[in-house]
Amino acid sequence: MPKPMHRSRSFRRFKRVTATGRKVIHYRRAPASMPHCAICRAELNGISRRGGRSRRTNSRIFGGVLCSGCSAEIIKLGSRVEHGGMKLNDIGIKQRAYVLQLVAH
């Protein structure tokens, strides 16, 4: 029976045959995936997979969550909602949560 830490799927399994002919399973942690935009699923640029939390995100609004194109669109929609040019119900469901978050600030 493997150790409890090796039962999760965050470890990759590699079947190996030793020099004596025994079949064993080696475990290696799976590499981290690239971060993606929460709306359009594009890979986020300028964010490292390694390092601490501050290195993984950038300091602008919605940094590390949305790509630059989607965050610009959210800022435009938020401005339109604040000034009455658009209603909140006219915005898509994926974008609505981020517009609400922007308007609340």
N, C-alpha and C positions, 0 to 999 in steps of 0.2 A: 504494500500500500504506500503511495507517495505521501510526502509531507503535506500538511494542510495548505501551505503556501503554494505548492506546486499543483494543487487541484484547480486553481482558477485558470481562466483562459488568457490571463495576461502573460503567461509563460508559454513560449513555443516549445514543442516537443520534437526532439531529434532522436531517431532510432539509430544506434550505433552497434557495431559488432566489435568486441574487444579482441586483442591479440590471442587470447585463449579460446575464442569462439563463443563467448557469452554474449547474449543480446541484452543491451541496456538502453535506457532512455535518459538522455541528457536534456536538461531544461535551460532555456535561455530566455531572458525577458524580451518581449517583442519591441521593436523600435517604435518610438513615438511617431504619430502621424502628423502631417502638417495641419495647422489650424485653418479652419474654413470660415467664410462669411456665413452668418446666421440666416441671411435672406437668400442670397443668390448661390451659395455653396462654392464660390470661387476661393482659391487658396489666398490667404492673407500674405501680403508682401511685407518685408521688413521685420518679421517676427521670427526669432530663433526658436528651435526646438529644444535647445539646451539652455542651461543657466537658470537663475532664479526667476521669481514671478515678475520682477521689474524688467528683466531683459526680454520676457516673452510678450510684453504688451508695449504699445506706444502710448504717449501721454495725451493724445487728442481725444475728443469726445467719441464714445463707442470704440475706442482703440482696443484691438484684440478681439473684437466681437464682429464688427461690420467692416467691409472693404470701403475704400474711399468713395467709390461711386454710390454705394448704397447709403453711406452716412451723409453724403451731400444731398441725396434725394430726401432723406428723413429730415434734414435741416430745412429744406425748402417746404416740405409738407407741414412741418411744425410751424413755420412762419405763417403759412397760409391759414392754418387752423386758428392761430392766435389772433390774426387780424380780421377774421370773419370771412375770408374769401372762399373757404372750403369747410365742409362739415366733417366731423370725425368719422361718420358712417360711410363717407365716400372713399375712404382709404382702405386698402387691402388689409386682410386680417394679419398677415405677417408683419406688415409695417406699422400697424396700429399701436402695438405695445411700445415700440420705440418712440413713436410720436408722442404718446402719452407720457413716457419717461422724460422726453425733452421738454414738453410743455410744463411739466411739474417743477422743473428747475427754474 
